[in-house]
Amino acid sequence: MDVFSGLYTFAVPVVLSGVVTYVLPFLAILTVLVFVHEMGHFLVARRNGVRVEVFSIGFGPELFGWTDRAKTRWKFSLIPLGGYVRMFGDANAASQPSGDQAELTAEERAVSFHCKRLSQRSWIVAAGPLANFLFAVILLAGLYGTVGQPFTPPVVGDVVPDSAAAKAGILPGDRFVAIDGSAIERFEDVQLIIRLSPEQPVEVIVQRDGVEVALSAVPTLTELTDNFGNRQKIGLLGVTRSGVEYLRHDPLSAVWRAARETVVLTVGTLQAVGQIIVGARSTEELGGPLRIAQMSGQVAETGLVTVIWFMAVLSINLGLINLFPIPMLDGGHLLFYGIEAMRGRPLGDRAQEYGFRIGLALVFSLILFVTWNDLVHLEVFDFIRGLVT
């Protein structure tokens, strides 16, 4: 057997296994989230009388599709890493205006996205990210109303010797009441605050024998590798929880709890991004499509509950990323609309064109950067080096 046939015999089963294990779950999850996002744009656009010409899952050449009675082309495209809704008056998937809107007839202006009022355009653009947040609430509410919400009483089980908690005077049996002014209802609240506060003093209030005790702790900076192999620097207090329960909620309570959890996850993500920007966290924690594919495959093997939770978290992140004020993204359009509201007129065509070019460069730079992170994280370069040496 020559070296090429040997590599072929080795590579084909590995590739096929990777497709089934990682790629298919990733594409299934991504397709659902993209559909939800674009459906938000679609429904609000139609509600405001805008003609939607294309609803695409994926980019590039069309694989298959159909045209509905409203003359919207629904299609699946070759590159399944996103999607778009192209409305009447758009020149491309980035929703840049096509030509001079003043040359349109009265009938065309009535259904053109760019001829709608500023408030209507803003709602149509914001509807995509908002749909992702709403979808996350629906997923979490469904879990909390059926399986139950993971709940750990904020009671200390054990204290690790010489840990930040031990040095602060925290004892087994203490019940966390508040940390840095934030009320604590469950042990997960403690973890969220402490993880984002490495080597930063935090004020801790615990209840001990019916009396509230004020303490000060400095979480230890620790590098942690999670179940997906992601390395991240977090703060650790050095306490264990007393136990885990699952609380099922009635429908209204489930929705309320899910909405609160969505807000908490959103704020936590923004805080983590802010720490990366100021250098308090490593940029190695940023992952791209390859790492998401890996995680998708792993959660798919653990069961439906984990998949639903993972989809909810990804949906929140997708909505949040699209709200970043970067031209090409929904947040960039909203930024332009904010400037238009202050100026009383839209930015000039040249300014918008430069803005979209800068946004395109930023988006592609970010994609390249996170993909490089993924390749390093997945040890692809080490694998290739091992094949040729």
N, C-alpha and C positions, 0 to 999 in steps of 0.2 A: 504494500500500500504506500503510495507516494504521500508527501506532506500535504498536498492540496486535497486529496480525497480523504485523508485523515481529518483535516480540519473541517471538511464538509460533513463527514459522518458525525463529528462532535457538535458542530454548530447547529445543524438543522433541528435536532431534538431540543436543544437549549432554546432556540428562537421560538419554536412552536410552543414550548412550555411557557416561555415568557409572555407570548401573545395571550394565551388562555388565562394565565395567572394574574398578569398585571394590566395588559393593554385593554382587554375587553371590559373588565370592571371599571377601569379609568374612563374609557369612552362612554360607557353606560351612565356613570355618575355625571360626567361632564355634559353629556347631551341633555340630561334632565335639567341641570342647573342653567345651561345656556337657553334652553327652551323657556324656562320660567322667566329669565331675564328679558329675553326678546318679546315674550308674550306681554310683559308689563308695558313695554313701548307700544306694542301693537294695539292692545285694548284701549289705552288712553288716546292714542292717535286716532283710532276709528271713532272713539267717543267724541272727539273734537272735530270730526268731519274731514280728517286727512285721509287721502287715498294711499293705501299701502301697496306698493308694487311688488315687493319681494320680501318673503320671510325665509331666511336661509339658516340652516344648521350647518356650520362649516363655511369654509372659504374656497375660492377657486372654481374650477369647472363643475357644473352640475352633474351629479350621478343619476338622480331621478327626482321627480316632483310632479306636481299637478297644479292646475289653476282653478280657483274657486269662482263663485258667481260674481264676487266683487272685483274680479280680475287680479287678485293677489296670487302671485306665484309662490307656492310652498315647495321648498326643495331641500334636499340634502346634497352637500357639496363635498369635493374630494378631500379637502384638508379639514379634519373634524376637530379643530382646536379653537372653537369659538362660534360666532354666528353674527348675524346682523339683520336689521329690518331697514329696507330702503323705501323711503316714502316719496311721493310725487314731489318733484322739485330738487331731489338729491342728485348730486353728480356721482357719488360713490357711497361705499359702505360707511365712510366717516361722516356722512351727512353734510358734506360741503354743498353749497347751492350750485345748481347748474344754470349757467347763463344769466341773463338779466331777467329778474322776476317781473319787472315792469312790462315786459313784452308779452306776458301771459294774458290769455283772455279772461273775462270775468268768471267763467265756469272753471277754468284751470286755477285761478287764484283762490277760488273757494275751497279747493281740495289740496292746495299746496302747503306743505309743512312750513316753508319759509315765509309764507304770507299770513300766517296765524299771529295772533297777539303774543306779546312777550310772555305773558303768564301761561298761555296755552303751550307754547314751545317748551317752557321750563318744566311744566308738569309732564309733558311727553318724554322729555329726556330723563327726568328724575324717576319716572315710573319703572325703569329697568332695575336700578339698584333697590328701589323700594320693594319691588316684587321679590327680590332675593331675600330681603330681611323678613318680609311677610311669610315667605315659604319656610324660612328657618323657624319662625314662630309656630307655624302649622305643624311641622315635623316634630318639634320638641313638645308641643301641646299633645300631639297624638301619643308620644311616648309616655308623658307624665300622666295621661288619663288611662293608659292601658297597663304598661309595664310598671310605671311609677317613676318618680324622680329620685335619683340617687341622693341620699341624705345621710350625713354623718353628724351626729351631735358634736358641737364644738368643745368637746371634753378631752382633756389630755389623758392618753393612756399611759405612755411611758415617756421619760425624758432621757435623751442620750447624754451620757456623761461628757463633761467638758464642751458641750455644745453651746450655741448662743442662748438657748432656752435655759440651760443649767446656770450659765453665768448671770442671766437676768433674774434668776430666782423663781422660775416657773416650776410648779410641782405637779406630780401625777394627781389627777382628779380635779385640777383647776378647769374652770369653764370660761372660755374666751367670751368677753362681752363686747369689746371694741378694740380696734387697732387703728391708730392715727385718726381717730374720730369717726371711723366707719364702723357701723354696727355689724356684729357677727352673728349670723343665724345658724351656720353650719361650718363644718371643718373645711369644706372647699373654699369658703370665703377667706379663711386664714391662709390657705395655700396660695390663693391668687394674689393677695397683697404681699406676702412674704417673698414669693418667687420674683416679683418685680422690684424688690427692694434690697438687692445684695449690698452688704457693707454700708447700709444706710440706717441710722438710728430710727427705730419705730417705737411709739408709745403704745404699750399694751395694758389693757384693763382686763383683769380676770376676776371671776367670782370664786372665793375660797371660803368654805364654811359659812355661806350666806353673806359674806362681806366682800365688797369690791376692793381689789388691791391694784394700785397703779404701778407698773413696772416699765423699764426701758430695756430694749434688746437690739442687738446689731446682727441681723441675719448673716450667716457665713456665705461667702461667695463660693459656689460649687459648680463644677462642670458636670452636667448630667447627660447621659445617653439614654434616650427613650426607647420604647419598644420598636420604633421604626428605624433606629440607628441614627437619629438626629442628635447632634451634640449642641447643647445650649448652656449658657452660664446663667445660673439662677441663685436666688437666696434661699438658704435653709435655716430653719429655726432649731431643728433637732428634737421634735416631739412626734409621737405617733398618736393616731386616733384610737378611740375606744371601740369603734365598731361601725358597720355600714348598714343602712336600712334603705328600703325603697318605699316611698310614700306615694300612693295613688291619689290623684286629685279629681274633684268633680270638674266638668267641662270648663266652667268659668274660671275656677282657680288654676286649672291646667294652662289656659291661655294666658292668664296674668303671670304665672310663674315662668312660662316660656318666653313671654315678652321681656320680663326682667332678666332672664338668663341671656337673651339675645343682646340686651343693652350691656350686661356685664362682659360678655365675650367681645363685643365691639370696642368697649373702652379699654379692655385688656390688650387687644390687638393694637390699638392706637398708641398705648403706652409703650408697648414693645417696639413698634416702629420708631417712635420718638427716641427711645434709648439707643436704637441702632444708628439713627441720624447723628446723635451727639457722641457716639462712640462708646456708650456704656455697655452695649451688647455687640457681639461679633456679627459681621455681615455673612458669616458662614451659615447662620441660622436661616437665611433666606433660601427657600426652595422653589423649584420650578416644576414644569410638567413631568419630568422624569421622576422626581421624588414623590409627587402627588400620585403618579401611576403606581409606584412601589407601595405607597401607603394604601391606595385603593385596593390593590390585590391582597394586602395583608388583612385589611378590615373585612374584605369580602369572605375571608376564610373563618372569621370569628363569629359571624352570624348577622341576622337582619338588624337587630337592635343597634349594634356597633356601626353598621353601614348607615342607618338613618341618622345617628348622631354625627357621624363623619360628614354626611351630606349637609346637615344643618350648619356645621362649622364652616365648611367650604362655601356654602351659600352666603353666609355672613361675610366671609372674606372677599368673595366675588363682588358683592354689593359695595363693600367698603373700598376696594381697589378702584372700582369704576367711578367712585365719587372723588378720587384724588384730582386736584385741579391741574390736570395735564391735558393739553389739546390732543385730540384723537379719542380721549375717554369721555364718558358722560360728564364727569366733573369739569373737564376743560370747556365743554359747551356751556355748562352752567356758569363758569367763570366769565366767559364772553358775554353771556346774558346779563350777568351782574354789572359788567362794565357798560353794557348797552343801557341798562336801567339808570345808571349814574350819569351817563353822557346824554341820554335822551335820543340816541341814535346808535346804530350798530357800528362796530369797528369796520374800517375800510377793508376792501377785498385783499389788498396786499398784506396788511397786518394779520388778517386771519390766515392767509396762505403761509406766511412765515411761522405763525403760531402752530399750524398743523404740521409743518415740516419739522419744527423743533420737537413737537410732541411725538411724531413718528420716530425721530432719532432717539428720544428718551425711552420710548416703549421698546424698541428693538435693542437698545443698549441694556435695558433691564432684563429682557429675555435672554440675551447672550450671557449676561452675568450670572443669572440664576441657573441657567443650563450648565455653565461651567461649574458652579457649585455642586449641581447634581452629579455631574460626571466625576468630580473629585470625591464626593460623598459616597457614591456607589462603587468607587475604586475601579472605574472603567479603565483609566490610564494604567493602573498597576496590572490589570488583567491583560491589556494589549502588550505591555512591556514584557510580561511573562511569556506571551506567545512567541515573541520575536527574539528572545534571549535564551 
